[in-house]
Amino acid sequence: MALDRLPFAPPLEPMLAKVAAGLPDGDGWLFEPKWDGFRAIVFRDGDEVLTQSRDLKPLDRYFPELATPLRASLPERCVVDGEVVIARDGALDFEALLLRIHPAASRVKLLASESPASFVAWDLLALGDEDLRAVPQGERRARLEQALSRAEPPVHLTPATRERALAADWFHRFEGAGLDGVVAKHLDAPYQPGKRAMLKIKHQRTADCVVAGFRWHKSGPGTHVGSLLLGLFDDEGVLHHAGITSSFSWERRVSLLEELESLRERAIDGHPWREWAEWAGWGDAEASGQRLPGATSRWNRGKDLSWEPLRPERVVEVAYDHLQGSRFRHATTFVRWRPDRRPSDCRYDQLEETAAFEIARIFGPD
């Protein structure tokens, strides 16, 4: 395989970002628009091209129209990090990307002709025989600009600036075009696979969560989905119940039941909350020092909080307003399914951490 001759072979864990409340101050930052698409790392060696998704799987079969442009615009031998996007009518269309994840090649081919995708490059990880991952971000950006100086659509070089004021302008001005914020990177930082070494400043707080179960609507079991149970992994790989999302129309509650049906089969076998399921309908929600998704809440005595387990294989993006401890303070808002995300990536370290300065000042350090 030709790709084995590159400085490193696929797959490669992509470098990730952590949510921040605002643009960082001071010098030493590189700012880029945050693209709303599918993360993609492109490996090229001559005619052989492999486009790897964030969850380390090939994307090529879903975006066949990109192979030829990538060969034409990327260096002969390279590894480039970026994003696959679909732009229509002057805005990004994430729903069009979701439609591409289809098992039928004929359907993918049709969609590729109707709404072709683009690749936006933002980092150069290897060039020729050079492994650039240890090279500072600022130098990698300069090398990327040189390498893609003759790139033509649908291959693009992302804009970048060191000026905080311009990044703030992008944050507000680009929102209407579907870009969902700004990314900030340390100019002197290496590329750190699998690490949340970048900052993302988004127009709303969102989180990728594992869907590990659901509750029936109050109309009764077997009718409609009431809410989805969300999970987040801690640093030890333990999946915690982090809250729910329940913002669905009546029609959507019906279709959700069909979408989740395949995940209900043998879901309790090996489920990370299997022990919690045994508490369903009795016990205290704070038993054993944990909040149990299937137990009776001390604030809602008599309310049915029983739940149905799902195999924790699907990822959903939700919007939230506040994280209190290890749980979302209020019910979250469903944003979209994320088939490009792995459940194992749904960790607490993606969330914004706000220092409780005022509380500490008033009440002291406990």
C-alpha positions in Angstrom: 0.0 0.0 0.0 1.5 3.3 -1.1 0.3 5.2 1.9 2.6 3.1 4.1 5.5 5.0 2.6 4.3 8.3 4.0 6.1 9.5 7.2 3.2 7.9 9.1 0.3 5.8 7.9 -3.4 6.1 8.7 -5.3 6.1 10.9 -4.4 9.1 12.9 -6.3 10.5 15.8 -7.1 14.1 15.0 -6.2 17.0 17.3 -9.4 18.2 19.1 -10.7 21.4 20.6 -12.2 22.4 23.9 -15.0 24.9 24.2 -14.0 28.4 25.5 -16.3 31.2 26.6 -14.6 33.8 24.4 -11.5 34.6 22.2 -8.3 34.3 24.2 -6.4 37.5 24.9 -2.7 38.2 24.3 -0.3 37.4 21.5 0.7 34.0 20.1 -2.6 32.8 18.7 -3.7 31.8 15.2 -7.5 32.2 14.6 -9.5 30.4 12.0 -13.2 30.1 11.2 -14.9 27.0 12.6 -16.3 25.1 9.7 -19.5 23.1 10.1 -18.8 19.9 8.4 -17.2 16.5 8.7 -13.6 16.4 10.1 -11.3 14.8 7.5 -7.6 14.0 7.4 -6.4 13.4 3.8 -3.5 11.0 3.2 -2.1 11.2 -0.4 0.8 9.4 -2.0 0.7 9.8 -5.8 -2.6 8.5 -7.1 -3.6 6.9 -3.9 -5.8 9.1 -1.7 -7.5 8.1 1.6 -9.8 10.5 3.4 -10.1 9.6 7.1 -13.0 10.7 9.3 -12.8 11.9 12.9 -13.7 8.4 14.1 -10.8 6.9 12.0 -13.0 5.5 9.3 -12.7 6.1 5.5 -14.9 8.8 4.1 -14.1 8.3 0.4 -17.1 6.2 -0.6 -19.4 8.9 0.7 -17.7 11.8 -1.2 -16.4 10.2 -4.5 -16.4 13.6 -6.2 -13.4 14.8 -4.1 -10.8 12.2 -5.2 -9.8 13.9 -8.5 -9.7 17.5 -7.1 -7.6 16.3 -4.1 -5.1 14.7 -6.5 -5.0 17.9 -8.5 -4.6 20.4 -5.7 -2.7 18.6 -2.9 1.1 18.0 -2.9 2.2 14.6 -4.4 2.9 13.1 -1.0 1.3 14.7 2.0 -1.1 14.5 5.0 -3.5 17.4 5.4 -6.1 18.0 8.1 -9.3 19.8 7.3 -13.0 19.6 6.9 -15.4 18.2 4.2 -18.3 20.7 3.8 -21.2 21.3 1.4 -21.9 24.9 0.5 -25.2 25.9 -1.2 -26.8 29.3 -1.8 -24.0 31.0 0.1 -24.2 29.0 3.2 -23.0 25.6 4.6 -25.5 22.8 4.6 -24.8 20.2 7.3 -28.0 18.3 6.5 -26.8 17.7 3.0 -23.7 16.1 4.5 -25.8 13.8 6.7 -27.6 12.5 3.6 -24.3 11.3 2.2 -24.0 8.6 4.9 -26.0 6.2 2.9 -25.4 2.5 2.1 -26.4 2.7 -1.5 -23.6 3.9 -3.8 -26.2 4.9 -6.4 -27.8 7.3 -3.9 -24.4 8.7 -3.0 -23.5 9.3 -6.6 -26.8 11.1 -7.2 -26.3 13.4 -4.2 -22.7 14.0 -5.2 -23.9 15.4 -8.6 -26.7 17.4 -7.1 -24.7 18.9 -4.1 -21.0 18.4 -4.5 -18.8 18.6 -1.5 -15.6 20.7 -0.9 -12.5 20.2 1.2 -11.2 23.0 3.4 -7.6 22.5 4.5 -6.3 24.0 7.7 -3.2 22.0 8.7 -0.2 20.3 7.1 1.0 17.2 9.0 3.4 15.7 6.5 5.0 16.7 3.3 7.1 14.4 1.2 9.3 12.4 3.7 8.9 15.1 6.5 6.7 14.4 9.5 5.5 17.9 10.5 3.5 17.1 13.6 6.3 18.3 16.0 6.7 21.6 14.0 5.1 24.7 15.6 1.6 25.6 14.4 2.8 28.9 12.9 5.4 27.2 10.7 2.9 24.5 9.7 0.5 27.2 8.6 3.2 28.9 6.4 4.1 25.5 4.9 0.4 24.8 4.2 -0.1 28.2 2.5 2.9 27.4 0.2 1.8 23.8 -0.5 -1.8 24.9 -1.4 -0.9 28.1 -3.3 -2.3 26.7 -6.5 -5.2 24.8 -5.1 -8.5 25.2 -7.0 -12.1 24.7 -5.9 -13.5 22.5 -4.5 -10.2 22.4 -2.5 -9.7 25.5 -0.4 -7.3 26.9 2.2 -9.1 28.2 5.3 -8.6 31.8 6.2 -6.4 32.5 9.2 -5.3 35.5 11.1 -3.2 36.5 14.2 -5.4 39.6 14.8 -7.9 39.1 17.6 -10.1 41.9 16.3 -10.5 40.3 12.9 -11.3 37.0 14.5 -14.0 38.7 16.6 -15.4 40.2 13.3 -15.4 36.7 11.8 -17.3 35.3 14.8 -20.2 37.7 14.2 -20.1 38.2 10.5 -19.8 34.5 9.4 -22.6 33.2 11.5 -25.3 33.7 8.9 -23.2 31.6 6.4 -23.4 28.5 8.6 -19.9 28.8 10.2 -20.4 28.1 13.9 -17.6 30.0 15.5 -13.9 30.5 15.6 -11.0 28.2 16.5 -7.9 29.5 18.3 -4.5 27.7 18.2 -1.2 28.4 19.9 1.3 29.4 17.2 4.1 27.6 19.0 2.2 24.4 19.6 2.9 21.0 17.9 0.1 18.9 16.4 -1.2 16.8 19.3 -3.3 13.8 18.1 -6.2 13.0 20.3 -5.6 15.9 22.6 -8.0 18.9 23.1 -5.2 21.3 22.3 -7.2 23.9 20.5 -10.0 26.3 21.6 -13.3 26.6 19.9 -15.5 29.6 20.5 -19.0 28.8 19.3 -22.2 30.8 19.0 -23.9 28.5 21.4 -22.7 25.9 23.9 -23.0 22.5 22.4 -21.8 19.0 23.4 -21.6 15.7 21.7 -23.3 13.0 23.9 -23.8 9.3 23.8 -27.5 8.3 23.6 -27.7 5.4 26.1 -31.4 5.1 26.7 -34.8 6.7 26.4 -37.9 7.3 28.4 -41.4 6.8 27.1 -43.7 9.8 26.6 -46.2 10.4 29.4 -48.9 9.1 27.0 -47.6 5.6 27.8 -45.1 2.9 27.0 -45.0 1.8 23.3 -46.4 5.1 22.0 -43.8 7.9 21.6 -40.3 8.7 22.8 -40.4 11.2 25.6 -36.7 12.0 26.1 -33.3 10.6 25.3 -30.9 9.8 28.1 -27.4 11.4 27.5 -24.1 10.1 28.6 -20.6 11.5 28.9 -17.3 9.6 29.6 -15.0 10.7 32.4 -11.2 10.4 32.2 -11.4 6.8 33.5 -13.7 5.8 30.6 -16.8 5.5 32.8 -20.1 6.6 31.1 -22.1 8.9 33.4 -25.7 9.9 33.0 -25.4 13.6 32.1 -29.0 14.6 31.5 -31.7 14.4 28.9 -32.9 16.0 25.7 -36.6 16.2 25.0 -37.2 19.0 22.6 -39.1 17.1 19.9 -42.3 17.6 18.0 -45.1 15.0 18.2 -44.2 13.7 14.7 -40.5 13.5 15.6 -41.3 11.4 18.7 -42.9 8.8 16.5 -40.0 8.7 14.0 -37.4 8.6 16.8 -38.9 5.3 18.0 -38.3 3.8 14.5 -34.8 5.2 14.4 -33.9 3.8 17.8 -35.5 0.4 17.4 -32.4 -1.4 16.2 -30.5 -0.2 19.2 -33.0 -1.7 21.7 -32.0 -5.3 20.7 -30.0 -6.9 23.5 -29.2 -3.4 24.8 -29.0 -4.4 28.4 -26.3 -6.9 27.8 -23.0 -5.3 28.8 -24.8 -1.9 29.1 -22.7 0.6 31.3 -25.8 1.4 33.3 -27.0 -2.2 33.7 -26.7 -1.9 37.5 -28.8 1.3 37.4 -31.5 -0.5 35.4 -32.0 -2.8 38.4 -32.9 0.2 40.5 -35.7 1.2 38.1 -38.8 2.2 40.0 -37.4 2.1 43.5 -34.5 3.3 45.6 -33.2 6.9 46.0 -31.8 8.9 43.1 -28.8 9.6 45.2 -28.1 6.0 46.2 -24.5 5.0 46.3 -23.6 8.7 45.7 -24.7 8.6 42.1 -27.7 10.0 40.3 -29.4 7.0 38.7 -31.4 7.6 35.5 -33.9 4.9 36.3 -34.5 5.7 39.9 -37.1 7.8 41.7 -36.1 11.4 42.1 -36.4 12.9 45.6 -37.8 16.0 43.9 -40.4 14.1 41.8 -41.8 11.5 44.2 -44.3 9.3 42.3 -43.1 10.4 38.8 -42.3 7.5 36.5 -38.6 7.8 35.6 -38.2 4.3 34.4 -36.2 4.0 31.2 -35.4 1.8 28.3 -31.7 1.0 27.6 -30.2 1.5 24.2 -26.8 0.2 22.9 -24.6 3.2 23.4 -23.6 3.5 19.8 -25.1 6.8 18.5 -23.9 10.3 19.2 -26.1 13.4 19.3 -25.2 17.0 19.5 -27.2 19.0 22.0 -27.3 22.7 23.0 -27.1 23.4 26.8 -27.0 26.5 29.0 -25.1 25.3 32.1 -23.2 22.4 33.5 -23.7 21.8 37.2 -21.3 19.3 38.5 -21.4 16.3 36.2 -24.9 17.0 34.8 -26.6 19.5 32.5 -28.5 21.9 34.8 -31.6 21.9 32.6 -32.9 19.7 29.7 -30.8 20.2 26.6 -32.0 21.0 23.1 -31.5 18.4 20.4 -29.4 19.9 17.6 -28.6 16.9 15.3 -27.3 13.4 15.1 -23.5 13.2 14.6 -22.7 10.0 12.7 -19.2 11.3 12.2 -18.5 11.1 16.0 -17.4 8.1 18.0 -19.2 7.5 21.3 -15.8 7.2 23.0 -15.1 10.9 22.1 -18.1 12.1 24.1 -16.2 13.1 27.2 -16.4 15.8 29.8 -13.2 17.4 28.6 -15.1 18.9 25.6 -17.2 21.1 27.8 -16.5 24.6 28.9 -15.3 24.8 32.5 -16.2 28.1 34.2 -14.4 28.9 37.4 -16.8 29.6 40.3 -15.0 32.8 41.2 -17.9 34.6 42.8 -18.9 31.7 44.9 -15.4 31.1 46.2 -15.0 34.8 47.0 -18.3 34.9 49.0 -18.1 31.6 50.8 -14.4 31.0 50.9 -12.5 27.9 49.7 -14.8 25.5 51.6 
